């Protein structure tokens, strides 16, 4: 089934973008420094770490990359399998992501992963792997949904499109107008707001487990909400 990028679905993807900022705040400030959703940054951190750059861990970056690969592969298998049966694949995609984030939060809580000042140990890698797997699923979901200008796990393209769509410099091949520019601005703002919120919570002494619990709860809530909503009254894909 072809996805439909309605207003409700766009709003959902913007909410997920906000959670990416929170997740990366935990990843970079409490688990690494490492990225789990934005694997471009993670690949660069791995490259820098392999040269012996101070303060970087090739193990953390490698675990994140491996977790992301596993999550993306399993997410693709899950979503395509449900889709080929003619069922709504968006719901299990959100639930799978939420469960992985919940597992990461649980491990962080049980093993005592602390905030930015804590040393990186083995249990950090377990949390990193689970979060990265969730983000692998998220990225597959984003590709399948195809909401324009809201990639959920990076802001470079949204920022570039926003600048290229400004009235006085509008590029006809990029597209302009209130609606696409609004989506782009919301995507950029959501990423910034999520990162700011996540970093502030960690700075104020809120544990990484609790911060990860917010994206987990949102993903699960959205999954359940779409599950119970009549198909004809949602703009969800599939």
ABEGO torsion letter per residue (X at the ends): XBBBBBAAAAAAAAAAAAAAAAAAAAAAAAAOBBBAABAAAAAAAAAAAAAGBBGBBAAAAAAAAAAAAAAAAAAAAAAAAAAAAGBBAAAAAAAAAAAAAAAAAAAAAAAGBBBAABBBBAAAAAAAAAAAAAAAAAAAAAAAAGBBGBAGABAAAAAAAAAAABAAABBAAAEBEAAAAAAAAAAAAAAAAAAAAAAAAAAAGBBAAAAAAAAAAAAAAAAAAAAABBAAABABBX
